[in-house]
Amino acid sequence: MSLRYAGTCDTCAVNLPGRTRAAYVAASRTVRCLDCLGQAAVAAAVRASPAAGSPKTPGHGPVQAAGMAPVDPGTAGSSARREYERRAAGREARIREAHPRLGGLILALSEEPQSTTAWARGARGEELLGARLDTLAAQQVRVLHDRRIPRTRANIDHVAVGPTGVHVIDAKRYTGRPSREVEGGLFRPRVEKLVVGRRDCTRLVDGVLRQVDLVVSALRDRGLTEVPVTGTLCFIEADWPLVGGSFVIRDVAVVWPKKLAERLTAPGSLGETEVVAVHEALAKEFPPA
């Protein structure tokens, strides 16, 4: 992969500037220079992620199908990461300005507010899920990461197009067990609630449904009215049970990454040509954030 940020090789400790091609070691969340991978590993990495300027596989850079313009898949978590960095830099500047002599000590001894760290946590969740989605390229799944919703400041975390249609995916890195609770029924209106641990997170379902409506509308404008579009909430590190656990609430699937991959790669009605066409259309309607 091309590093978005500078890092240090976990084997030889060489500095790796941003945009350097290197390997990401998922188990330790570190990076490793290509020299330390060995010749066989380097060859495999080159085959899986071609050098810049050549056609690339979905999820690893601009994708170009025959007769179509290159598609930028985007970078998972990029807008959330930028927001975290903006808030962290603003806090540091304010503290150093207010305390010229003790600013560094205050920063070292104090913790960032939750409103700031939440952006970093969310960005990491999107990055983890994005990396998992990118591995599905060989199974006829094309992905768009961190897409801007035109005329708004909002974005869509991930859009995956595969044989089963379009999946609008919101990545969440929450703790606790997701569950569906139903209130009312006989004498009161029946209401479904999404609960994670003890928190009412039903607003997350509302957010995904709004994103689904936008994607459906964009496809309809391009004459793609028969393409199935579903919404998904994917909880990265939630307390899922060993058996079962996934569910659907108001047509939104609530899953974990492995279950999501199963849904994306299941047999469906879209062929490869249709997947490519839909992927390109959505890339134009929702540019990278």
Secondary structure, DSSP 4 states (H G I P E B T S, - for coil): -B-SS-EEBTTT--EE-TT-BEEEETTTTEEEEGGGG-HHHHHHHHHHSPPTTS---TTSS-B--TTS--B----TTHHHHHHHHHHHHHHHHHHHHH-TTTHHHHHHHSPPPHHHHHHHHHHHHHHHHHHHHHTTGGGT-EEEEEEE-TTSS-EEEEEEEETTEEEEEEEE---S-EEEEEE--SSS--EEEEEETTEE-HHHHHHHHHHHHHHHHHHHHTT-TTS-EEEEEEESS----SS---EEETTEEEE-HHHHHHHHHS--S--HHHHHHHHHHHHHHS-B-
